[in-house]
Amino acid sequence: MSEFIVAEGYKSPFSVRETQRAIKFIKDTFQKELASRLNLERISAPLIVRSDSGLNDDLNGVERKVTFDLSEFGGQMEIVQSLAKWKRTALAQYGFEPGEGLYTDMNAIRRDDDVDNVHSIFVDQWDWEKVITREDRTLDYLKATVRDIVAAVVAAKEKVVAEYPVLKYSICPDVFFISSQELEDLYPALSPKEREDKIVREHRTVFITQIGKTLESGIRHDGRAPDYDDWDLNGDLLFWNDVLDRPIEISSMGIRVDETSLLKQLEAANAEERLRFPYHQGIKNGTLPLTIGGGIGQSRLCLLLLEKMHIGEVQASVWPDAQRDACAKAGAPLL
């Protein structure tokens, strides 16, 4: 459900042209920080995949993909929803070794997403993936990787503030880790989103683990497809957004399923028919490497670091007329 708000007293510190220059500065800066800390190299990635490849992200399993056919050859095509599965295949095809990884610009269309201050039907991320060993499939390894990503965000913010001193908010470098079950135990009467607000308001930089698992209450904190993240070894990274006075999720990531957790999660999701796809067979028979990976929202990071009120200030997309008009009156013109 859309949760659009106009932040009280908001005034953009940048003109539209200044914003465009600052976006480039952030993207250039952050991706260098990320690649250096995680040992990643940049590769090209698809916007379109074949429907019968099994490579598209099913997200929560209910989102409608954008599909079409081509006159040149048969078969149905899809606009990607993310590259969670494609990246793992690419690591195998390109010969990456343990400790090495890739990142790419991922553009997607999620036609059923909300449109509000932090959501758009156009999704732009740095999608990254890294080969690991079986010994790396631990919570400690996941936490260490999260800390590296947060360090990259903090370093980027410091450089942006040095370039644009008008900015006034900082990013908390210390990550507070909590599982989705621990969060439910802490705030049993609240909804998952209300719990996120409580915990991130207190700690400012939070990583919530074990997304996708069914909690003791019988619900899930949030949905996660059963065939890429291991639900015991994944999570969402959230930062406190001072402008909107609420948390903002910057990254969803995790250690990926191995042959055991894949079968377990497909069974739990009643999705065992997916085992017919080459991607799933590659995990089952061990021809695909063990990996960790995730996505980091480009426009969301720019919104956070540039202290903007609406993602449309840093991303060109389509917006409801009511939001466009309200933002224009508030001094936040949407692209």
KEKE-3310 file (N, C-alpha, C; in steps of 0.2 Angstrom, whole numbers, plus 5000, padded with zeros to 4 digits):
npx = (5004:5003:5012:5013:5020:5021:5035:5036:5041:5051:5064:5072:5090:5096:5096:5088:5097:5109:5106:5107:5121:5126:5120:5128:5140:5138:5135:5147:5156:5152:5151:5164:5169:5162:5165:5179:5179:5172:5179:5175:5171:5166:5152:5142:5124:5108:5093:5082:5076:5073:5057:5057:5069:5070:5077:5072:5068:5056:5051:5040:5031:5019:5019:5016:5025:5032:5029:5032:5032:5044:5047:5057:5061:5054:5045:5042:5047:5054:5054:5067:5065:5073:5091:5094:5096:5102:5115:5122:5123:5131:5143:5148:5149:5159:5170:5173:5182:5182:5180:5180:5170:5156:5148:5134:5125:5108:5093:5075:5058:5044:5029:5019:5022:5022:5020:5028:5036:5048:5047:5046:5040:5050:5065:5081:5097:5113:5117:5125:5136:5145:5158:5159:5166:5161:5163:5161:5148:5140:5133:5142:5150:5141:5137:5150:5151:5140:5144:5155:5148:5140:5151:5155:5144:5145:5157:5155:5145:5152:5161:5152:5147:5158:5160:5148:5144:5132:5124:5118:5115:5121:5127:5125:5138:5138:5132:5117:5112:5098:5087:5072:5063:5067:5064:5050:5048:5051:5043:5028:5015:5015:5015:5025:5031:5030:5037:5050:5051:5052:5064:5074:5073:5078:5091:5097:5105:5102:5102:5091:5089:5085:5074:5059:5057:5044:5037:5035:5022:5015:5016:5026:5040:5043:5041:5051:5058:5060:5071:5083:5090:5096:5085:5089:5101:5101:5095:5089:5095:5093:5092:5091:5080:5082:5075:5062:5058:5058:5062:5072:5074:5089:5096:5093:5099:5110:5117:5117:5106:5110:5112:5104:5096:5089:5080:5073:5067:5060:5050:5044:5038:5029:5034:5041:5041:5049:5061:5064:5070:5086:5094:5090:5093:5107:5111:5107:5114:5127:5135:5134:5142:5144:5137:5136:5126:5117:5106:5108:5099:5100:5094:5087:5098:5104:5094:5094:5107:5108:5098:5085:5067:5058:5059:5057:5064:5077:5076:5071:5055:5038:5025:5011:4999:4994:5004:5015:5010:5009:5022:5028:5023:5029:5041:5049:5052:5048:5057)
npy = (4994:5011:5024:5038:5053:5071:5078:5088:5105:5103:5106:5106:5104:5106:5112:5105:5103:5103:5092:5082:5082:5078:5065:5058:5059:5052:5039:5036:5036:5027:5015:5012:5011:5000:4989:4989:4985:4973:4965:4965:4964:4974:4969:4967:4966:4958:4965:4958:4942:4924:4917:4903:4900:4901:4910:4922:4933:4928:4935:4939:4929:4933:4944:4952:4948:4958:4953:4948:4943:4939:4944:4939:4926:4911:4909:4915:4931:4940:4955:4958:4956:4955:4952:4941:4927:4925:4931:4921:4911:4918:4920:4907:4904:4913:4910:4914:4913:4907:4920:4930:4942:4949:4964:4974:4985:4985:4985:4986:4982:4983:4980:4979:4986:4997:5015:5028:5038:5031:5021:5014:5009:5007:5000:5002:4995:4992:4976:4963:4949:4935:4923:4910:4899:4883:4883:4896:4898:4905:4913:4923:4926:4932:4943:4950:4954:4962:4973:4977:4983:4993:5001:5005:5013:5023:5029:5034:5043:5052:5058:5064:5073:5081:5086:5093:5103:5108:5098:5089:5077:5062:5045:5031:5021:5009:4993:4986:4970:4959:4946:4941:4934:4937:4950:4950:4944:4954:4965:4960:4964:4973:4976:4969:4980:4991:4986:4987:5001:5004:4998:5003:5016:5017:5012:5016:5010:4995:4978:4965:4949:4932:4933:4928:4916:4907:4914:4912:4917:4913:4921:4929:4939:4946:4943:4932:4925:4907:4901:4908:4916:4909:4906:4906:4913:4926:4943:4960:4976:4991:5009:5024:5037:5053:5064:5059:5054:5040:5023:5017:5004:4999:4988:4971:4955:4940:4925:4912:4899:4882:4865:4858:4867:4873:4863:4861:4873:4875:4865:4870:4881:4875:4874:4865:4862:4870:4864:4859:4868:4873:4882:4878:4865:4866:4870:4860:4849:4854:4861:4874:4888:4890:4905:4922:4936:4951:4965:4983:4997:5010:5023:5024:5025:5037:5045:5044:5048:5061:5067:5069:5070:5063:5048:5051:5063:5059:5050:5046:5043:5036:5045:5046:5059:5066:5065:5071:5084:5088:5086:5096:5108:5107:5110:5100:5095:5082:5071)
npz = (5000:4996:5004:5004:5009:5013:5018:5033:5032:5023:5012:4997:4996:4984:4967:4952:4942:4950:4958:4948:4945:4958:4960:4950:4956:4968:4963:4956:4966:4977:4970:4968:4981:4986:4977:4980:4993:4993:4984:4970:4952:4938:4927:4912:4911:4908:4903:4899:4899:4895:4897:4899:4905:4919:4926:4930:4944:4956:4966:4978:4973:4968:4961:4945:4930:4917:4901:4885:4867:4853:4836:4829:4834:4842:4858:4874:4882:4896:4906:4917:4935:4946:4947:4954:4952:4940:4941:4949:4940:4930:4937:4937:4923:4919:4926:4939:4955:4972:4984:4974:4965:4957:4951:4945:4935:4938:4930:4932:4930:4940:4940:4949:4961:4974:4973:4980:4992:4993:4984:4968:4951:4943:4945:4951:4954:4961:4958:4965:4967:4974:4975:4986:4999:5006:5019:5022:5023:5034:5048:5054:5043:5035:5042:5043:5030:5028:5037:5029:5018:5024:5029:5016:5012:5023:5020:5007:5010:5018:5009:5000:5008:5011:4998:4996:5007:5012:5016:5031:5038:5046:5043:5053:5058:5065:5065:5070:5074:5072:5073:5063:5071:5084:5084:5082:5095:5103:5100:5100:5098:5087:5069:5056:5049:5058:5068:5062:5061:5075:5079:5071:5072:5085:5084:5072:5061:5055:5053:5048:5051:5043:5034:5026:5033:5042:5056:5074:5076:5065:5054:5041:5042:5031:5013:5004:4990:4987:4981:4980:4991:5006:5019:5032:5032:5028:5025:5028:5025:5034:5035:5046:5040:5041:5035:5031:5043:5046:5044:5030:5018:5011:5006:5001:5005:5005:5010:4998:4993:4996:4990:4999:5007:4996:4992:5004:5005:4993:4995:5006:5001:4992:4979:4971:4958:4951:4950:4938:4930:4922:4931:4944:4944:4942:4955:4963:4958:4960:4950:4949:4958:4976:4984:4989:4989:4983:4982:4980:4982:4970:4967:4979:4988:4984:4987:5001:5004:4999:5006:5002:4999:4991:4980:4967:4965:4962:4952:4936:4931:4931:4939:4950:4947:4958:4967:4960:4959:4973:4977:4969:4974:4987:4984:4979:4965:4954:4944)
capx = (5000:5007:5012:5016:5020:5025:5039:5035:5046:5056:5066:5078:5096:5099:5092:5087:5104:5114:5105:5110:5128:5127:5119:5133:5146:5137:5136:5154:5160:5149:5152:5171:5170:5159:5170:5185:5178:5170:5183:5170:5172:5159:5151:5136:5119:5103:5086:5077:5077:5068:5053:5058:5075:5070:5082:5069:5066:5049:5050:5035:5027:5012:5020:5015:5030:5031:5031:5031:5036:5048:5045:5063:5061:5049:5046:5040:5052:5052:5059:5069:5062:5080:5096:5097:5098:5106:5122:5125:5125:5136:5149:5150:5151:5164:5175:5175:5184:5180:5183:5180:5163:5154:5143:5132:5119:5102:5087:5070:5051:5040:5023:5014:5025:5019:5023:5027:5042:5054:5045:5044:5039:5056:5070:5088:5101:5119:5116:5132:5137:5152:5159:5161:5167:5155:5165:5159:5140:5139:5130:5147:5152:5136:5138:5156:5149:5135:5148:5159:5143:5139:5157:5155:5139:5147:5163:5152:5142:5157:5164:5147:5146:5164:5158:5142:5143:5125:5121:5119:5114:5127:5125:5128:5142:5138:5126:5113:5109:5093:5083:5065:5060:5069:5061:5043:5047:5052:5037:5023:5009:5016:5016:5032:5034:5030:5043:5056:5051:5054:5071:5078:5073:5083:5098:5098:5108:5100:5101:5086:5091:5081:5068:5056:5055:5038:5038:5031:5015:5012:5017:5033:5042:5043:5042:5057:5058:5063:5076:5090:5092:5095:5081:5093:5107:5099:5092:5087:5098:5089:5095:5086:5080:5080:5070:5056:5057:5056:5067:5072:5078:5093:5098:5091:5105:5110:5120:5112:5104:5114:5107:5100:5091:5085:5075:5069:5063:5055:5045:5040:5034:5025:5036:5046:5041:5055:5067:5065:5074:5093:5097:5089:5097:5114:5112:5106:5120:5134:5138:5134:5145:5141:5138:5133:5124:5111:5105:5108:5096:5104:5090:5086:5104:5105:5089:5096:5113:5106:5093:5079:5060:5055:5063:5057:5069:5083:5075:5066:5050:5031:5022:5004:4998:4993:5011:5019:5008:5011:5029:5030:5021:5033:5048:5053:5050:5050:5060)
capy = (5000:5017:5028:5044:5059:5077:5080:5095:5109:5100:5111:5103:5108:5106:5112:5099:5101:5101:5085:5077:5081:5075:5058:5055:5059:5047:5033:5035:5035:5022:5008:5011:5009:4993:4985:4988:4981:4966:4962:4964:4968:4976:4966:4969:4961:4958:4968:4953:4934:4920:4914:4896:4900:4900:4915:4928:4933:4928:4940:4935:4924:4936:4950:4950:4950:4961:4948:4949:4939:4943:4942:4935:4919:4910:4909:4921:4935:4944:4960:4955:4959:4956:4947:4936:4920:4926:4932:4915:4908:4921:4918:4900:4904:4918:4907:4917:4909:4909:4927:4935:4943:4954:4969:4976:4990:4981:4989:4981:4985:4979:4984:4979:4989:5004:5021:5033:5042:5027:5015:5016:5003:5006:4998:5002:4993:4988:4969:4960:4942:4933:4916:4908:4892:4880:4885:4903:4899:4906:4920:4927:4928:4937:4949:4953:4957:4968:4978:4980:4987:4999:5005:5008:5018:5028:5032:5038:5049:5057:5061:5068:5079:5085:5089:5097:5104:5110:5092:5089:5071:5057:5038:5027:5016:5003:4989:4982:4964:4956:4941:4943:4931:4941:4957:4949:4943:4961:4969:4955:4967:4977:4973:4969:4987:4995:4984:4990:5008:5005:4996:5007:5023:5017:5010:5019:5006:4989:4972:4961:4942:4927:4935:4923:4911:4908:4916:4908:4919:4910:4925:4930:4946:4949:4938:4931:4919:4901:4898:4911:4917:4904:4910:4906:4916:4932:4949:4967:4982:4997:5015:5029:5042:5059:5068:5056:5052:5033:5019:5015:4998:5000:4982:4964:4951:4934:4919:4909:4892:4876:4859:4856:4872:4874:4858:4862:4879:4874:4861:4874:4886:4872:4876:4860:4861:4874:4860:4857:4873:4872:4885:4874:4858:4867:4870:4853:4844:4857:4864:4882:4889:4893:4912:4927:4942:4955:4971:4989:5002:5016:5029:5024:5027:5044:5049:5044:5052:5068:5070:5070:5068:5058:5045:5054:5068:5057:5045:5048:5037:5039:5046:5049:5066:5069:5065:5076:5091:5089:5087:5102:5113:5107:5112:5094:5093:5075:5070)
capz = (5000:4995:5010:5002:5013:5012:5025:5035:5032:5018:5006:4994:4996:4978:4961:4948:4939:4955:4960:4943:4946:4964:4958:4947:4961:4973:4960:4955:4973:4980:4967:4969:4988:4986:4973:4983:5000:4992:4978:4964:4946:4935:4921:4909:4913:4904:4904:4896:4900:4892:4902:4901:4908:4926:4929:4933:4951:4957:4972:4983:4970:4966:4956:4938:4926:4911:4896:4878:4862:4848:4830:4827:4836:4846:4865:4878:4885:4902:4909:4924:4941:4948:4944:4960:4950:4934:4944:4951:4933:4927:4940:4935:4916:4918:4929:4946:4960:4979:4986:4969:4964:4951:4952:4938:4935:4937:4929:4932:4930:4945:4938:4955:4966:4976:4971:4985:4993:4992:4980:4961:4947:4940:4950:4949:4959:4960:4960:4966:4969:4976:4976:4993:5001:5010:5026:5023:5024:5041:5050:5055:5037:5032:5046:5041:5023:5029:5039:5023:5014:5028:5028:5010:5013:5027:5016:5002:5013:5021:5003:4998:5013:5009:4991:4997:5014:5014:5019:5038:5042:5045:5043:5059:5056:5069:5063:5075:5070:5075:5068:5062:5076:5090:5083:5084:5102:5106:5099:5097:5096:5081:5063:5054:5047:5064:5072:5059:5063:5082:5080:5067:5076:5091:5082:5066:5056:5057:5048:5051:5048:5043:5030:5022:5037:5045:5063:5078:5076:5059:5048:5039:5043:5024:5008:5000:4985:4991:4977:4980:4998:5012:5024:5039:5031:5024:5029:5025:5028:5034:5038:5048:5036:5045:5031:5031:5050:5046:5041:5023:5016:5006:5003:5003:5003:5009:5007:4993:4995:4993:4987:5005:5008:4991:4992:5009:5004:4988:4998:5011:4997:4987:4972:4969:4950:4948:4949:4931:4927:4923:4937:4950:4943:4944:4962:4965:4956:4962:4945:4951:4964:4982:4983:4993:4985:4985:4978:4984:4978:4968:4969:4987:4991:4982:4991:5008:5005:4997:5010:4998:5002:4986:4976:4960:4964:4960:4947:4931:4931:4931:4946:4950:4946:4965:4970:4957:4961:4980:4978:4966:4979:4992:4982:4977:4958:4952:4937)
cpx = (5004:5006:5016:5015:5023:5029:5038:5041:5052:5057:5072:5084:5099:5094:5092:5094:5109:5113:5108:5117:5130:5125:5125:5139:5145:5138:5143:5158:5158:5151:5160:5172:5167:5163:5176:5185:5176:5174:5178:5173:5166:5158:5144:5131:5113:5097:5081:5080:5072:5064:5054:5065:5075:5074:5079:5068:5059:5047:5045:5030:5021:5013:5019:5022:5028:5034:5029:5034:5040:5047:5051:5064:5056:5050:5044:5046:5049:5057:5060:5066:5068:5084:5098:5099:5103:5114:5125:5127:5131:5143:5152:5153:5157:5170:5178:5177:5182:5184:5182:5172:5162:5149:5141:5126:5113:5096:5081:5063:5047:5033:5018:5017:5021:5023:5022:5034:5048:5053:5044:5043:5045:5061:5077:5092:5108:5118:5124:5131:5144:5152:5162:5163:5161:5157:5162:5151:5139:5136:5136:5150:5147:5136:5144:5155:5145:5139:5152:5154:5142:5145:5157:5150:5142:5153:5160:5148:5147:5160:5159:5146:5152:5163:5153:5140:5136:5121:5122:5118:5120:5123:5129:5132:5142:5131:5123:5110:5104:5089:5076:5061:5061:5065:5053:5043:5048:5046:5031:5017:5009:5016:5023:5035:5034:5036:5050:5057:5054:5062:5076:5078:5078:5090:5101:5101:5107:5100:5097:5087:5085:5074:5066:5054:5048:5039:5033:5023:5012:5013:5024:5034:5041:5044:5049:5057:5062:5069:5082:5093:5091:5091:5084:5098:5106:5097:5091:5091:5094:5093:5089:5086:5077:5075:5063:5054:5055:5062:5067:5077:5082:5096:5094:5097:5105:5115:5115:5111:5109:5109:5102:5094:5087:5079:5070:5064:5058:5049:5041:5035:5030:5027:5042:5046:5046:5061:5068:5069:5082:5096:5096:5093:5105:5116:5112:5112:5127:5138:5138:5138:5141:5142:5134:5131:5118:5111:5105:5105:5099:5100:5089:5093:5105:5100:5091:5102:5112:5101:5087:5072:5057:5060:5063:5061:5076:5082:5070:5061:5043:5028:5015:5004:4998:5000:5015:5017:5010:5018:5032:5029:5026:5040:5052:5051:5052:5052:5055)
cpy = (5006:5021:5034:5049:5065:5079:5087:5099:5107:5106:5107:5107:5109:5108:5106:5098:5100:5094:5080:5076:5077:5067:5055:5054:5053:5040:5031:5033:5029:5015:5007:5008:5001:4988:4983:4984:4974:4962:4960:4967:4969:4972:4969:4963:4963:4962:4963:4946:4930:4917:4907:4895:4898:4905:4921:4928:4933:4932:4936:4930:4927:4941:4948:4953:4954:4956:4951:4944:4943:4940:4938:4928:4918:4910:4916:4924:4938:4949:4958:4959:4960:4951:4942:4930:4921:4927:4926:4911:4911:4920:4911:4901:4908:4915:4911:4912:4911:4916:4932:4936:4948:4959:4972:4981:4985:4986:4984:4985:4980:4982:4984:4983:4995:5009:5026:5036:5038:5021:5018:5009:5002:5005:4998:5000:4992:4981:4966:4953:4940:4926:4915:4901:4889:4882:4893:4904:4899:4913:4925:4930:4933:4943:4953:4957:4963:4974:4981:4985:4993:5003:5009:5014:5024:5032:5036:5044:5054:5061:5066:5074:5084:5089:5094:5098:5106:5104:5091:5083:5066:5050:5035:5022:5009:4999:4985:4976:4961:4951:4943:4940:4935:4948:4956:4948:4950:4965:4965:4958:4972:4973:4973:4976:4991:4992:4987:4997:5008:5003:5000:5014:5023:5016:5013:5015:4999:4984:4967:4954:4938:4930:4929:4917:4912:4909:4912:4910:4916:4915:4925:4937:4950:4943:4938:4924:4913:4898:4902:4912:4910:4908:4910:4911:4922:4938:4955:4972:4988:5003:5020:5035:5048:5063:5066:5054:5044:5029:5018:5009:5000:4994:4976:4960:4945:4929:4914:4901:4887:4871:4857:4861:4874:4869:4859:4868:4879:4870:4865:4879:4882:4874:4871:4859:4865:4870:4858:4862:4872:4876:4881:4867:4860:4868:4863:4848:4847:4860:4872:4883:4891:4901:4916:4933:4946:4961:4977:4994:5008:5022:5029:5027:5034:5048:5050:5049:5060:5071:5073:5068:5063:5055:5048:5060:5066:5051:5047:5042:5040:5039:5048:5056:5069:5070:5070:5083:5092:5090:5094:5108:5113:5108:5106:5092:5086:5075:5066)
cpz = (5000:5002:5009:5007:5011:5018:5027:5035:5027:5013:5003:4994:4989:4972:4957:4945:4944:4957:4955:4944:4953:4964:4955:4952:4966:4969:4958:4961:4976:4977:4968:4976:4988:4983:4977:4989:4999:4987:4973:4958:4942:4928:4918:4911:4909:4907:4903:4897:4897:4898:4904:4904:4916:4930:4932:4940:4952:4963:4977:4980:4967:4961:4949:4934:4920:4905:4889:4873:4857:4841:4827:4828:4841:4854:4868:4882:4891:4904:4916:4930:4946:4945:4949:4957:4944:4936:4945:4945:4930:4930:4938:4927:4915:4922:4936:4951:4967:4981:4980:4967:4958:4954:4945:4940:4933:4936:4928:4932:4935:4945:4944:4961:4968:4973:4976:4986:4992:4987:4973:4957:4943:4945:4947:4955:4957:4963:4960:4969:4969:4977:4983:4994:5005:5017:5027:5024:5031:5043:5051:5048:5034:5036:5044:5034:5024:5032:5034:5019:5018:5028:5022:5009:5017:5023:5011:5005:5015:5015:5000:5002:5012:5003:4992:5004:5017:5017:5026:5042:5041:5045:5049:5056:5059:5067:5069:5071:5075:5070:5068:5068:5083:5089:5084:5092:5106:5106:5096:5095:5090:5075:5061:5052:5053:5068:5069:5061:5070:5082:5077:5070:5082:5089:5076:5060:5058:5051:5052:5047:5047:5040:5026:5027:5040:5053:5067:5078:5070:5053:5046:5040:5036:5019:5005:4996:4988:4987:4976:4987:5002:5017:5031:5038:5027:5028:5025:5029:5028:5038:5041:5043:5040:5042:5032:5038:5050:5043:5033:5022:5010:5002:5005:5000:5007:5006:5004:4995:4992:4991:4993:5006:5002:4991:4998:5008:4999:4991:5002:5007:4992:4980:4969:4961:4947:4947:4942:4927:4927:4929:4943:4950:4944:4951:4965:4964:4957:4956:4945:4957:4970:4982:4989:4989:4987:4980:4982:4979:4976:4969:4976:4990:4990:4986:4998:5009:5003:5001:5006:5001:4997:4981:4969:4960:4962:4954:4942:4930:4930:4938:4945:4950:4953:4968:4967:4959:4968:4981:4975:4971:4985:4991:4981:4970:4957:4945:4932)
residu = (MET:SER:GLU:PHE:ILE:VAL:ALA:GLU:GLY:TYR:LYS:SER:PRO:PHE:SER:VAL:ARG:GLU:THR:GLN:ARG:ALA:ILE:LYS:PHE:ILE:LYS:ASP:THR:PHE:GLN:LYS:GLU:LEU:ALA:SER:ARG:LEU:ASN:LEU:GLU:ARG:ILE:SER:ALA:PRO:LEU:ILE:VAL:ARG:SER:ASP:SER:GLY:LEU:ASN:ASP:ASP:LEU:ASN:GLY:VAL:GLU:ARG:LYS:VAL:THR:PHE:ASP:LEU:SER:GLU:PHE:GLY:GLY:GLN:MET:GLU:ILE:VAL:GLN:SER:LEU:ALA:LYS:TRP:LYS:ARG:THR:ALA:LEU:ALA:GLN:TYR:GLY:PHE:GLU:PRO:GLY:GLU:GLY:LEU:TYR:THR:ASP:MET:ASN:ALA:ILE:ARG:ARG:ASP:ASP:ASP:VAL:ASP:ASN:VAL:HIS:SER:ILE:PHE:VAL:ASP:GLN:TRP:ASP:TRP:GLU:LYS:VAL:ILE:THR:ARG:GLU:ASP:ARG:THR:LEU:ASP:TYR:LEU:LYS:ALA:THR:VAL:ARG:ASP:ILE:VAL:ALA:ALA:VAL:VAL:ALA:ALA:LYS:GLU:LYS:VAL:VAL:ALA:GLU:TYR:PRO:VAL:LEU:LYS:TYR:SER:ILE:CYS:PRO:ASP:VAL:PHE:PHE:ILE:SER:SER:GLN:GLU:LEU:GLU:ASP:LEU:TYR:PRO:ALA:LEU:SER:PRO:LYS:GLU:ARG:GLU:ASP:LYS:ILE:VAL:ARG:GLU:HIS:ARG:THR:VAL:PHE:ILE:THR:GLN:ILE:GLY:LYS:THR:LEU:GLU:SER:GLY:ILE:ARG:HIS:ASP:GLY:ARG:ALA:PRO:ASP:TYR:ASP:ASP:TRP:ASP:LEU:ASN:GLY:ASP:LEU:LEU:PHE:TRP:ASN:ASP:VAL:LEU:ASP:ARG:PRO:ILE:GLU:ILE:SER:SER:MET:GLY:ILE:ARG:VAL:ASP:GLU:THR:SER:LEU:LEU:LYS:GLN:LEU:GLU:ALA:ALA:ASN:ALA:GLU:GLU:ARG:LEU:ARG:PHE:PRO:TYR:HIS:GLN:GLY:ILE:LYS:ASN:GLY:THR:LEU:PRO:LEU:THR:ILE:GLY:GLY:GLY:ILE:GLY:GLN:SER:ARG:LEU:CYS:LEU:LEU:LEU:LEU:GLU:LYS:MET:HIS:ILE:GLY:GLU:VAL:GLN:ALA:SER:VAL:TRP:PRO:ASP:ALA:GLN:ARG:ASP:ALA:CYS:ALA:LYS:ALA:GLY:ALA:PRO:LEU:LEU)
# end
